[in-house]
Amino acid sequence: MSTSNNTNKGKSVPPVDNLTWWMDTALAENDSDDKALAARKFQECQQHRAEKKAIDGLTQELKEMRQEYQEQGKWVVATINNLQHRLDPEYVAGSEEELDLEVPKKKMAEASVELGELRKEAEAAVEEPEDEESDDDEV
């Protein structure tokens, strides 16, 4: 009997009656580690889901903003094109193919007569001040 006690001295083997306690303790520690690990994984998963929701929300918001800017850009481009067309003489008068570049002879004659009359009036206006100046010199 004394030999069995001597063989266990210095060894870390639990006594047989405490073996169940050691197993229960080891299982409880292992189980609590598993629960802690599961809780940590659950928290990480929840955090990942929240981050993914936030990213998805921001991505959707970015898409909406891009679409809004594109619509505004289209409106601006349409307005600029409209103004350019209004200021473009070809747009106002039509393309060269559509234009009748030959002016009717009647209109040309009328324009020549008007131009001649305007030249005569301009020459007369230039000559009149000279006449007035010469009259003043004679007095």
C-alpha positions as a Markdown table, in Angstrom:
| # | Residue | x | y | z |
|---|---|---|---|---|
| 1 | Met | 0.0 | 0.0 | 0.0 |
| 2 | Ser | 2.7 | 2.3 | 0.7 |
| 3 | Thr | 4.2 | 1.6 | -2.7 |
| 4 | Ser | 1.1 | 3.0 | -4.4 |
| 5 | Asn | 1.5 | 6.2 | -2.4 |
| 6 | Asn | 5.1 | 6.5 | -3.3 |
| 7 | Thr | 4.5 | 6.1 | -7.0 |
| 8 | Asn | 2.1 | 9.0 | -7.1 |
| 9 | Lys | 4.5 | 11.4 | -5.3 |
| 10 | Gly | 5.9 | 14.1 | -7.4 |
| 11 | Lys | 3.5 | 13.5 | -10.3 |
| 12 | Ser | 0.6 | 15.7 | -11.2 |
| 13 | Val | -1.9 | 13.0 | -11.7 |
| 14 | Pro | -5.1 | 13.7 | -9.8 |
| 15 | Pro | -6.4 | 11.2 | -7.4 |
| 16 | Val | -9.0 | 8.8 | -8.8 |
| 17 | Asp | -11.8 | 10.2 | -6.8 |
| 18 | Asn | -11.1 | 13.7 | -8.0 |
| 19 | Leu | -10.8 | 12.5 | -11.7 |
| 20 | Thr | -14.5 | 13.3 | -12.3 |
| 21 | Trp | -14.0 | 16.8 | -10.9 |
| 22 | Trp | -11.0 | 17.4 | -13.2 |
| 23 | Met | -13.0 | 16.2 | -16.2 |
| 24 | Asp | -16.0 | 18.4 | -15.3 |
| 25 | Thr | -13.7 | 21.4 | -14.8 |
| 26 | Ala | -11.9 | 20.8 | -18.1 |
| 27 | Leu | -15.3 | 20.4 | -20.0 |
| 28 | Ala | -16.7 | 23.5 | -18.3 |
| 29 | Glu | -13.6 | 25.5 | -19.3 |
| 30 | Asn | -13.7 | 24.2 | -22.8 |
| 31 | Asp | -17.4 | 24.8 | -23.0 |
| 32 | Ser | -17.0 | 28.4 | -21.7 |
| 33 | Asp | -14.2 | 28.9 | -24.2 |
| 34 | Asp | -16.6 | 27.7 | -27.0 |
| 35 | Lys | -19.3 | 30.0 | -25.7 |
| 36 | Ala | -16.9 | 33.0 | -25.6 |
| 37 | Leu | -15.7 | 32.1 | -29.1 |
| 38 | Ala | -19.2 | 31.8 | -30.4 |
| 39 | Ala | -20.2 | 35.1 | -28.8 |
| 40 | Arg | -17.1 | 36.8 | -30.3 |
| 41 | Lys | -17.9 | 35.4 | -33.7 |
| 42 | Phe | -21.5 | 36.5 | -33.4 |
| 43 | Gln | -20.4 | 40.0 | -32.5 |
| 44 | Glu | -18.0 | 40.1 | -35.4 |
| 45 | Cys | -20.7 | 38.8 | -37.7 |
| 46 | Gln | -23.1 | 41.5 | -36.5 |
| 47 | Gln | -20.5 | 44.2 | -36.9 |
| 48 | His | -19.7 | 42.9 | -40.4 |
| 49 | Arg | -23.4 | 43.0 | -41.3 |
| 50 | Ala | -23.7 | 46.5 | -40.0 |
| 51 | Glu | -20.7 | 47.6 | -42.0 |
| 52 | Lys | -22.1 | 46.0 | -45.1 |
| 53 | Lys | -25.4 | 47.7 | -44.6 |
| 54 | Ala | -23.6 | 51.1 | -44.2 |
| 55 | Ile | -21.5 | 50.4 | -47.3 |
| 56 | Asp | -24.6 | 49.4 | -49.3 |
| 57 | Gly | -26.4 | 52.5 | -48.2 |
| 58 | Leu | -23.5 | 54.8 | -49.2 |
| 59 | Thr | -23.2 | 53.0 | -52.5 |
| 60 | Gln | -26.9 | 53.5 | -53.2 |
| 61 | Glu | -26.6 | 57.2 | -52.2 |
| 62 | Leu | -23.6 | 57.6 | -54.5 |
| 63 | Lys | -25.5 | 56.0 | -57.4 |
| 64 | Glu | -28.4 | 58.4 | -56.8 |
| 65 | Met | -26.1 | 61.4 | -56.7 |
| 66 | Arg | -24.4 | 60.3 | -59.9 |
| 67 | Gln | -27.8 | 59.9 | -61.6 |
| 68 | Glu | -28.8 | 63.4 | -60.3 |
| 69 | Tyr | -25.6 | 65.0 | -61.6 |
| 70 | Gln | -26.1 | 63.2 | -65.0 |
| 71 | Glu | -29.6 | 64.5 | -65.3 |
| 72 | Gln | -28.5 | 68.0 | -64.4 |
| 73 | Gly | -25.6 | 67.7 | -66.9 |
| 74 | Lys | -28.0 | 66.7 | -69.6 |
| 75 | Trp | -30.2 | 69.7 | -68.8 |
| 76 | Val | -27.2 | 72.0 | -69.0 |
| 77 | Val | -26.0 | 70.5 | -72.2 |
| 78 | Ala | -29.5 | 70.8 | -73.7 |
| 79 | Thr | -29.7 | 74.4 | -72.7 |
| 80 | Ile | -26.2 | 75.2 | -74.1 |
| 81 | Asn | -27.1 | 73.5 | -77.4 |
| 82 | Asn | -30.4 | 75.4 | -77.5 |
| 83 | Leu | -28.6 | 78.7 | -77.0 |
| 84 | Gln | -25.9 | 77.8 | -79.6 |
| 85 | His | -28.6 | 77.0 | -82.1 |
| 86 | Arg | -30.3 | 80.3 | -81.4 |
| 87 | Leu | -27.1 | 82.2 | -82.0 |
| 88 | Asp | -25.9 | 80.1 | -85.0 |
| 89 | Pro | -26.8 | 81.9 | -88.2 |
| 90 | Glu | -27.0 | 78.7 | -90.1 |
| 91 | Tyr | -29.6 | 77.5 | -87.6 |
| 92 | Val | -31.5 | 80.7 | -87.8 |
| 93 | Ala | -31.4 | 81.0 | -91.6 |
| 94 | Gly | -31.3 | 77.3 | -92.3 |
| 95 | Ser | -28.5 | 75.3 | -93.8 |
| 96 | Glu | -26.8 | 76.4 | -97.0 |
| 97 | Glu | -28.5 | 73.8 | -99.0 |
| 98 | Glu | -31.9 | 75.1 | -97.9 |
| 99 | Leu | -30.9 | 78.7 | -98.4 |
| 100 | Asp | -31.7 | 80.4 | -101.7 |
| 101 | Leu | -28.4 | 82.3 | -102.1 |
| 102 | Glu | -29.6 | 84.1 | -105.2 |
| 103 | Val | -31.3 | 87.3 | -104.3 |
| 104 | Pro | -34.2 | 88.3 | -106.6 |
| 105 | Lys | -33.3 | 91.1 | -109.0 |
| 106 | Lys | -36.1 | 93.2 | -107.8 |
| 107 | Lys | -34.8 | 93.2 | -104.2 |
| 108 | Met | -31.3 | 94.0 | -105.5 |
| 109 | Ala | -32.6 | 96.9 | -107.5 |
| 110 | Glu | -34.5 | 98.3 | -104.5 |
| 111 | Ala | -31.5 | 97.9 | -102.2 |
| 112 | Ser | -29.3 | 99.7 | -104.8 |
| 113 | Val | -31.7 | 102.6 | -105.0 |
| 114 | Glu | -31.8 | 102.9 | -101.2 |
| 115 | Leu | -28.0 | 102.7 | -101.0 |
| 116 | Gly | -27.7 | 105.4 | -103.7 |
| 117 | Glu | -30.1 | 107.7 | -101.8 |
| 118 | Leu | -28.3 | 107.1 | -98.5 |
| 119 | Arg | -24.9 | 108.0 | -100.2 |
| 120 | Lys | -26.4 | 111.2 | -101.7 |
| 121 | Glu | -27.8 | 112.2 | -98.2 |
| 122 | Ala | -24.4 | 111.5 | -96.6 |
| 123 | Glu | -22.6 | 113.6 | -99.3 |
| 124 | Ala | -25.0 | 116.4 | -98.9 |
| 125 | Ala | -24.6 | 116.3 | -95.1 |
| 126 | Val | -20.8 | 116.5 | -95.5 |
| 127 | Glu | -21.1 | 119.4 | -98.0 |
| 128 | Glu | -23.6 | 121.5 | -95.9 |
| 129 | Pro | -21.2 | 122.2 | -93.0 |
| 130 | Glu | -18.6 | 123.5 | -95.5 |
| 131 | Asp | -21.2 | 125.9 | -97.0 |
| 132 | Glu | -22.1 | 127.2 | -93.6 |
| 133 | Glu | -18.5 | 127.8 | -92.6 |
| 134 | Ser | -17.8 | 129.7 | -95.9 |
| 135 | Asp | -20.9 | 131.9 | -95.2 |
| 136 | Asp | -19.5 | 132.7 | -91.8 |
| 137 | Asp | -16.1 | 133.7 | -93.2 |
| 138 | Glu | -17.7 | 136.2 | -95.7 |
| 139 | Val | -19.5 | 138.2 | -93.0 |
